[in-house]
Amino acid sequence: MNKAIGYLLAGVGLIGMGLTSAFGQRLVPALSVVPKNFILIPSLILTGVGIVIMIITSKGGSGKIQQAAKEVPIYQGEGKKRKIVGYRVEEK
C-alpha cells in the first residue's frame, strides 16, 4: 500500500467529521436531513484506517541509511598489534 492512500482516507474522514459539526451543517444545508451518526461513524472509521495505513507503510521512521554493500576491514599486522588500514567492499 501507499502512504498517500492513508493520507487520503484520513483526510476524507476528517472532512466528514467536520461536516457533522454545527458549522458543517450550516455550510452544507442538505446534510441536515441525514442523522449525524450516519456521517460521523464512517468518518471515524476512515480516519482510523487511514492512520493505520500510514503507520504500517512508514519505513521505520528512524532514518537509518543502509549501505549498498558491506564493507570489510583490511588489517595490517598480527595478533593484538594489528591495525585497520582500510576497508574493502565485499561483493554480494
N, C-alpha and C positions, 0 to 999 in steps of 0.2 A: 504494500500500500504506500501511498504517497502522503507526505506530511501536509501537502496542500489540501488534500481531501479532508483531513482533520480540522484544519483551519476553516474550511468552507462549512462543514457541518456545525462546528461550534459557533460560527458567525450567524448562520441561519437560525440556530437555536436561540442565540442572544437577541436577534431581531424579533423572533416570535415572543420571547419573554417581555420584550419592550412593548410589543403591541397589546399585551394584556394589561398594561398599566393604564391609569386614568388618562395620561397624555396620549397613549397609543389609541385608546378608544375615541378620543376627540380627533385624532389625526386621521383615522380610517373609520368613519361612522358605520360602514357596512359590517364591521366586526362586532358591533354592539349587540347584534342579534344572536351571535354564536356565544354559548357559555364560555367563560374564561378557562375552565378546566380542559375544554377540547383543544385549546391552543397552548395552554401552559404546560400540561403534562408531556405532549410530544416535543415541545421546545426544550424542556429539561432533559429529556432522553437524548435528543440530538446534540445538545451541548455536552452531555456526559460522554456520549460515544465519540464525539469529535476530540475531546480532551484525551480520552484513552488512546485513540489512534495517533494523536500527536506524541504521546509518551512512548508508545510501542515503536513508532518509526524513528524516534530520535536515535542518533548514532552514539549513544553512551553519554554524550554531553560533557565528557571530561576534556575533550580537545586534544587527546594524545595523537601524536604524529607517528605513524608506523613506517618503518624503514622498508624500502623496496627489496633490499637484500640484506642478509645478516652479515655483519662484519665480524671477522675473526682476528684476534690479536696476533702479531708476529713478535716472537720473543727472541732475545739475544742473551746468551749466557746459559749457565746450567744451575740447577738446584735453587737455593734461596737467593742467589745473586743474579738471577735472570731479570731482565727489564723488558718492558714493552717498547718496541722501537717503531711500530706502525700497525696498520690494520689492513687486512685483505678482505675483499668481498667474496663471500662464499657463494658459488653458483648453485642454483636450485636444480 
